[in-house]
Amino acid sequence: MADFVVKILLYLAPMYFANATPIFLGGRTPLDLNMKFFDGKPIFGEGKTIRGTIAGIAVGTLVGAAIAILLPQY
């Protein structure tokens, strides 16, 4: 049972880190480049930025790679 829980946590870790990263590293240019949907709202919503998207992808990838390298048994 403990092995199953560890596998689940290691599987979820890249997603959690990727999701939290834009809070610290995001900002500036909106991902939708200030374009609006036909109802006048931003296409991707408020607060989605190019920098935050790239940072989230990069950190999620790095965490996944680190887990694969440091814990190959999982």
C-alpha positions in Angstrom: 0.0 0.0 0.0 2.8 2.5 0.9 4.5 1.8 -2.5 1.2 2.7 -4.2 1.0 6.0 -2.4 4.6 6.9 -3.2 3.9 6.1 -6.9 0.9 8.3 -6.9 2.7 11.2 -5.2 5.6 10.9 -7.6 3.2 10.9 -10.5 1.4 14.0 -9.3 4.6 16.0 -8.3 5.4 17.4 -11.7 1.8 18.6 -12.1 1.8 20.3 -8.7 5.1 22.1 -9.3 4.1 23.1 -12.8 0.8 24.5 -11.5 2.4 26.5 -8.7 5.4 27.9 -10.7 3.5 30.7 -12.6 2.6 32.3 -9.2 6.2 33.0 -8.6 7.6 33.3 -12.1 4.7 34.5 -14.2 3.7 38.0 -15.3 3.9 40.5 -18.1 2.5 39.6 -21.6 -0.9 37.9 -21.6 -1.0 34.5 -23.3 -3.8 35.6 -25.6 -1.9 38.8 -26.4 -4.9 40.9 -25.1 -7.3 39.5 -27.6 -10.9 39.2 -26.4 -13.6 36.5 -27.1 -16.8 37.7 -28.7 -18.2 38.4 -25.2 -15.4 40.8 -24.4 -13.6 38.6 -21.9 -10.0 37.4 -22.4 -9.7 34.1 -24.4 -7.6 32.3 -21.7 -8.9 34.2 -18.7 -7.2 36.8 -16.5 -3.7 36.2 -15.3 -2.5 33.7 -18.0 0.9 34.9 -19.3 3.5 33.6 -21.8 6.2 33.7 -19.1 4.1 31.8 -16.6 3.2 29.2 -19.2 6.8 28.6 -20.3 7.9 28.5 -16.7 5.2 26.0 -15.7 6.1 23.7 -18.6 9.9 24.0 -17.9 9.5 23.3 -14.1 7.1 20.4 -14.6 9.5 18.9 -17.1 12.5 19.3 -14.8 10.7 17.8 -11.8 9.6 14.8 -13.9 13.2 14.4 -15.2 14.6 14.6 -11.7 12.2 12.0 -10.5 13.1 9.7 -13.4 16.8 10.1 -12.8 16.9 10.0 -9.0 14.2 7.3 -8.5 14.4 5.1 -11.6 12.8 2.2 -9.7 9.5 4.1 -9.8 
